[in-house]
Amino acid sequence: MPQGSWLGPLIFIVLIDDLRLTTLAHKFLDDTTMSEIIAKDTVSEMQRTVDALVEWSEVNHMNVNSKKTKEMVLGPLSKESTTPLLMTCNPVQQLTQYKLLGVTINAALKWDDHVNVITSNVAK
């Protein structure tokens, strides 16, 4: 499918429609975001989910770009040190701030970073 075509995102959504994971999966055009809510004193299932995603991608002859894959822990757990996720034996980069669908999110769930980006753009 030629990049930039209007049919490309639609075909991609059809191709990943059967992607079923144990955590929440938010599919938007050519991007998939996985999230989970971790209750106090429980263990994250995200590594298992990443492993299932890699297995699904191999079965469906699709590549997951591990360099574009990021991890961000939000809320109170962001202050604790966590074991980084592994994707095909490579650690996934952990972020404290990320821009998702035009909104800058930070690990503390504060609006400061997003407001700074917006005011900087307006000042230009």
C-alpha positions as a printed NumPy array, in Angstrom:
array([[  0.   ,   0.   ,   0.   ],
       [  1.534,   3.363,  -0.944],
       [  2.381,   5.484,   2.091],
       [  0.117,   8.509,   2.425],
       [ -2.825,   6.948,   0.61 ],
       [ -6.263,   7.282,   2.179],
       [ -6.845,   3.546,   1.852],
       [ -3.694,   2.615,   3.828],
       [ -5.039,   3.322,   7.333],
       [ -8.314,   1.52 ,   6.567],
       [ -6.497,  -1.588,   5.335],
       [ -4.245,  -1.498,   8.419],
       [ -7.258,  -1.384,  10.758],
       [ -8.78 ,  -4.359,   8.93 ],
       [ -5.482,  -6.267,   9.217],
       [ -5.143,  -5.698,  12.975],
       [ -8.819,  -6.236,  13.78 ],
       [ -8.129,  -9.755,  15.073],
       [ -5.457,  -8.52 ,  17.492],
       [ -6.829,  -9.535,  20.879],
       [ -4.756,  -8.792,  23.961],
       [ -5.309,  -9.296,  27.687],
       [ -4.887,  -5.558,  28.343],
       [ -6.746,  -2.625,  26.821],
       [ -5.69 ,  -2.008,  23.213],
       [ -6.497,   1.334,  21.61 ],
       [ -6.197,   1.076,  17.816],
       [ -5.933,   4.309,  15.854],
       [ -4.902,   4.346,  12.192],
       [ -1.393,   2.879,  12.085],
       [ -0.842,   3.099,  15.845],
       [ -1.781,   0.75 ,  18.652],
       [ -1.549,   1.805,  22.292],
       [ -1.798,  -0.801,  25.025],
       [ -2.701,   0.146,  28.572],
       [ -3.501,  -1.522,  31.847],
       [ -4.635,  -0.445,  35.26 ],
       [ -2.489,  -1.971,  37.975],
       [ -4.16 ,  -2.268,  41.357],
       [ -2.152,  -1.875,  44.524],
       [ -0.072,  -4.961,  45.379],
       [ -0.63 ,  -6.628,  41.993],
       [  1.799,  -7.512,  39.227],
       [  1.73 ,  -6.004,  35.751],
       [  0.637,  -8.22 ,  32.867],
       [  2.21 ,  -5.924,  30.255],
       [  5.258,  -8.121,  29.539],
       [  2.937, -11.024,  28.737],
       [  0.917,  -8.7  ,  26.515],
       [  4.012,  -7.503,  24.651],
       [  5.071, -11.122,  24.129],
       [  1.592, -11.941,  22.753],
       [  1.79 ,  -8.907,  20.438],
       [  5.167, -10.027,  19.064],
       [  3.853, -13.565,  18.561],
       [  0.709, -12.253,  16.801],
       [  2.811, -10.021,  14.556],
       [  5.037, -12.938,  13.53 ],
       [  2.028, -15.146,  12.726],
       [  0.461, -12.323,  10.667],
       [  3.735, -11.396,   8.906],
       [  3.73 ,  -7.876,  10.349],
       [  6.679,  -6.184,  12.009],
       [  6.47 ,  -4.266,  15.261],
       [  9.066,  -1.514,  15.235],
       [ 10.771,  -2.   ,  18.593],
       [ 12.586,   1.352,  18.212],
       [  9.222,   3.164,  18.066],
       [  7.775,   1.154,  20.949],
       [  7.741,   3.14 ,  24.203],
       [  6.66 ,   2.496,  27.775],
       [  5.303,   5.034,  30.227],
       [  4.138,   4.345,  33.765],
       [  1.575,   6.853,  35.004],
       [  0.439,   7.952,  38.44 ],
       [  1.888,   6.83 ,  41.772],
       [  3.728,   3.842,  40.246],
       [  5.824,   6.236,  38.141],
       [  7.818,   7.145,  41.268],
       [  8.892,   3.533,  41.795],
       [ 11.603,   1.841,  39.768],
       [ 10.109,  -0.731,  37.433],
       [ 11.626,  -3.476,  35.336],
       [ 11.656,  -2.328,  31.706],
       [  9.618,  -4.276,  29.191],
       [ 11.516,  -6.464,  26.733],
       [ 10.603,  -6.804,  23.084],
       [ 12.51 ,  -9.524,  21.248],
       [ 15.212,  -9.398,  23.955],
       [ 15.642,  -5.6  ,  23.615],
       [ 14.559,  -3.265,  26.43 ],
       [ 11.686,  -0.913,  25.566],
       [ 12.519,   2.756,  26.153],
       [ 10.804,   4.174,  29.245],
       [  9.489,   7.738,  29.007],
       [  8.244,  10.274,  31.538],
       [  6.483,  12.348,  28.863],
       [  4.825,  11.38 ,  25.567],
       [  2.687,  13.062,  22.928],
       [ -0.334,  10.916,  22.048],
       [ -2.876,  12.157,  19.506],
       [ -1.756,  15.767,  20.035],
       [ -1.895,  15.7  ,  23.828],
       [  1.348,  15.728,  25.801],
       [  1.   ,  13.358,  28.753],
       [  3.465,  13.186,  31.625],
       [  3.969,  10.459,  34.198],
       [  2.675,  12.633,  37.048],
       [ -0.604,  13.181,  35.135],
       [ -0.124,  16.965,  35.291],
       [ -0.99 ,  19.379,  32.468],
       [  2.243,  21.414,  32.773],
       [  4.046,  19.835,  29.798],
       [  1.012,  20.076,  27.509],
       [  0.397,  23.717,  28.448],
       [  4.09 ,  24.511,  27.847],
       [  3.947,  22.959,  24.362],
       [  0.75 ,  24.866,  23.475],
       [  2.042,  28.212,  24.78 ],
       [  5.345,  27.699,  22.959],
       [  3.492,  27.051,  19.694],
       [  1.274,  30.084,  20.215],
       [  4.299,  32.291,  20.949],
       [  5.824,  31.354,  17.582]])
